[in-house]
Amino acid sequence: MNILLCSVGRRVKLVEYFKKELQKINGKVVAIDCDPTAAALHHADIYEVVPRIDDPEYIHHVKYLCNKYKIRGVISLIDPELPLLASYKEEFEKEGIQMIVSDKDIVDICYDKDKTYKFLQANKIPSIPTYAGIDRVRADLKKCKINFPLIVKPKNGSASMGIHIVSSIEELKVSHDKLQEYIVQPFITGDELGVDCYIDFHTKKATNIFIKQKLKMRDGETDKSISVKDPVLKQMIEKLIDALKPIGPIDIDCFKSSNGYVISEINPRFGGGYLHAHESGQNFIKNIINNINGNPNRQHESEYAEGTIMVKYDHFMFL
């Protein structure tokens, strides 16, 4: 079995995890990226440099590589590519290629932060108040439902790009003039947590739920974290998954404030902090291989130790 990893960027360790698992069954990792200096390319069994995902020929190129390398599964590691791959999911599956991505309507909910908020509200899941227009923000500021500081971020942002804090109406007006597609949220204080989940393709149930408290962030990714267990948060995550019905790996961000837990973002892909889950025995890659082979995975979400700490550090390559 060969698996194609798209837009691999700097995800070296994830590529190595796939490589290790696939070697057990004589499979290979094929990695692609539009940047020939993307570090993770050079750790795969095979790599190809491809057009950008917004190139009209991109999907055609992916199909060509799937046929060339006899690919059984395709996975993207970045948010902007997920809606594109989801749009072609059925087309690829007719050719025996499993697109490891949730359905398009699910991806659209997760990718658009305003839609995420509306989905969570409709399903009575605690979430951060989210505003898609300045008028509602002003109204709730006057009613003291929210207070400064506020966070302004792109509706379809990724990796914390474009996020900034505003502390006055004047600053908010400036942001409103500069950003066409944006949302506004109150600044939440409290512990930030990330939950790495795996949802089985066949049973549509979560086989893994790994909870970690984020100790340090860098460029929107978890840099340091400590594993925790919390039945209240776990129950909330299960409710979210049952309502959303995603498949495969999913990364959920949330905060624990004085009022309890609130969901911040839902990313239907491998999260940047997945390394912690994997090293704690939560092997999503093995699950993916089982699912591609038509086999369901058993539930073992509680099988990890509390109090383990993950610390990322920098390395380099000489090409």
N, C-alpha and C positions, 0 to 999 in steps of 0.2 A: 504494500500500500504506500503510495506517495501522496503527500499533502503539500498544497501550495499556500504559502504565507504571503499575504499582500501588504505592501507599505510597511516593511519591517523596521525601517529607521534604526533606532538605537537598541531595539529589544533583543540584545544578544543572548541573554540568559534564557529567554523564552524559546528562541530558536534552538538553543542547546538542549533544552528540555524535550522539545519535539524530536530532535535528532536522536537523543538517547532512547526514547520510547519506540521510535520507528525502526531503529537498528535491531531491536528484538524480533521484529517480524520481516526483516530484510526490506524495509521501506526507506524512503528518502524524503528529506525536507528540501523543497524547492522554494527559494525566497525571491521576491521581486520588490523593486523600489525604483522610483524615477531618478534617484540620486546615486550615482555610482560609488560615492564615498560613504553611503549608509553602512554603518559598522556591522549591523546584523547580517547583511548580504554575505559577508566574507566568513561567516561561521556556519552557513548552510552547506548541505551536500552539493547543491547546485544553485546558482543564482543567475538572474537575468535582470538587465536594466530595461525598464519599460517606460512608455509615455506617462505623463501626469494623469491622474484619475479624471480630470475634466477634458481630456483629449477625446474627440469623437471615436478614435480607433482603440481606446483603452480596452473595452470589453472584448472586442475582436481579438486583441493581443492576448488577453487572459485565456480566451477559448483556445487559441492556437497553442499556448503553452500547456494547457490541460491535456490536449491531444498529444502533444510532443512528448510529455513526460508521464503520460498515463496517470493523471491525477485523479484521486478518489474524493478528496475534500478540499474546499477552498475557504480560507479564513482571512479576514482583514483585521489589522491591529489599530486602525484609526477610525474615529467617528465619521468624518466626512464621506468615507467610502461605503459605509454601511447601507445608506439608502440606495446607492447605485447597485450594489450586489444584490440587495433584497429584491430590486426590480427585475432581476434576471434569474431569480432563484428557481422558478419552475422550468425555465428554458434549460438551465444547466442540469437539473435533476432528470430531465428527459433523456439526457445523454449519460446518465449514471454517475454524475458528479454531484456530491453533496455540498451544497452551499451552507456553511455553518454560520447562519445568520437568522435572526428572527424574521417573521413575515413583515412586509413593507409597512403595514399600518402600525405595527408595534414599534418598529424602528422610528417611524415618523413621530410617534408620541414621545419617545425617549430623546430624540435629537432636538426637538423644539421644546424649550424650557417652559413656555407658556402652556403648550399642550400637556406637558408632564404635570404641571400644577393642576390643570383642569381635570386630568385623569385621576390624580390622587384625591382631589376634592370629591369627585363623583363617587369614588369608592370608599370614602370616609377613612382615608389614610392620612395621618398627620403630615403636614408639609409646610414648607416655608412660604408665606404669603408672596405671591408673584404678580407683578403689575406690567401690563403690556402697553400702557399709555400714561402720560404724565397727569392727566386730569384726575384719575382715580387715586394716584399717589397723593396729590394735593388734598383731595377730599379726606383721605384717611389720616393724613398728617394733621389736618384741622380737628378731626375727631379724636386725635391722640391714639388711634389704633396702631400707628407705627410712629417711630421717631428717627431722627438722624443719629448716627450716620446710616446711609443706605448704600447698597452695592448696585452698580450698573454693569450689566454684562450682555453680550450678544445672545439673541435667542438660540442661535445654532452654534455657539462657541465651543471650543475644545481646548484642553490643556491650559485653562486659565487665561487664554489670550483675550485681550480687550477688556478685562475686568478692572474696574477702578471704584474707589470709594468716594462718595459725595457727602458733604456735611452741611449743605445749605440749599435753599431753593435756587439761588443764583447758579451754583455749580450744577444743579440738576437741569436747569434750563440750557446750559452750555452743552451738557451731554445729550439732551434731547435734540438740539440742533445738529449735532455731529453724527448721531447714530440713527439710522432709519429702522433697523431691525434690532431692537434691544428689549430687555426686561429690567425691572427694578425690584430689588428685594431688601428687606431689612437686614441689617448686619447682625448676625447671630453670634452670641458668645456662648461658650461651653465646649465640651469635648467633641472633637470631630472623629467620626468612625467611618470605616469602609467595610463593606460586606462583599466578599467574593462568593458567588453562587454558581452552581452548575445545575442546569435543568435538562433532564434526559429527553432526547428526541422522541422516544417512543411512549414513555409513561407521562410525559409533560409535568413530572414532579421534580422538586429540588432534591438531588442526591447529596449535595454538599452546600453547607452554609458556614462560611468561615468569617468570624468577626474580629476585626482588629481596631484598636484605637490608634489614630494617627498622632505620632509624636512630633513629626516635622515634615513639611511639604517643600517641594522644589519644582518650579515650572508646572504646577498643577498635578504632580505625581507624588505619591507617598515616598518619602525618603527614609523615614524611620517609623516603626510601628511596633506595638505590643499586642499579642493575641489575648482576646478576652472572650468570655461566654456570658450571655445575658438572655435569659428566656423571654423577657418582655420584647426585646428588640428582635429576637429570632421569630417570635410569633407575628410581629408586624411585617417582617420580611416575607414570611410564608403567605400572609394575606395578600401582599403586593404581588407576589409571583402567581398566586392563584387567579388574581384579577387580570393581570397583564398577559399571562401565558407566553412568555418568551421561550427560547430554546438555547441550549449551549451555555457558554460562559457569560456571566453578567456581573457588572460591578455597580454597587449601590452605595451612594454617599449619604451620610446623615449626621445630624448633630444631636447631642444630649444637652438640653438646657434645663433650667429650673422647672420648666413646664413639661418635661419629658422629651421623648424622641420626636424628631421631625425628619422627613426625607428631603434631601437636597437635590440630588441628581440620580438618574438611572442611565447607565452606560451598557448597552447590550453587546459587550465584547470583553476580552481580557482586560482587566484593570492594570494600572502600573504597579500596584502593590500585590499582584497575584503571586509573586515570588515567595512571599511570606506563607501564603496558603499552601503552595506546592511543597516547600521545604517542611511544612508541618504535616505532610501526608495526604493533602487534598489534591490528588492527581487528576486534574481536569483533562489532561491530554490523553491519558489512558481511557478516560470516559468517552472522549471523542472517537477514539479508535474503535472502541466497543460499539458505539452507536452507528458508525459508518458500516461496520460489519453486520449490522442488524440486531445487535444484542443490547438489551436494556441494562442499566447499571443499578446496583442496589443502593439504598439510602445509608449513608454513613457520615452524616454531617457533624456528629458530635465527637468524632474520633480525632481530636487534636488537643494538644496541651495548652493550658492557659499560661500566660506570663512569658512566652518566648518573644524575643525581640529581633526584628529584622533591621539591619542597617545597610543601606546602599553606599557604595563608594565609587570613585572615578577610576577608570582604567584608560588605556589608549591602544591604538593600533598603528603600525607603520606599513603603508601600502607601497 
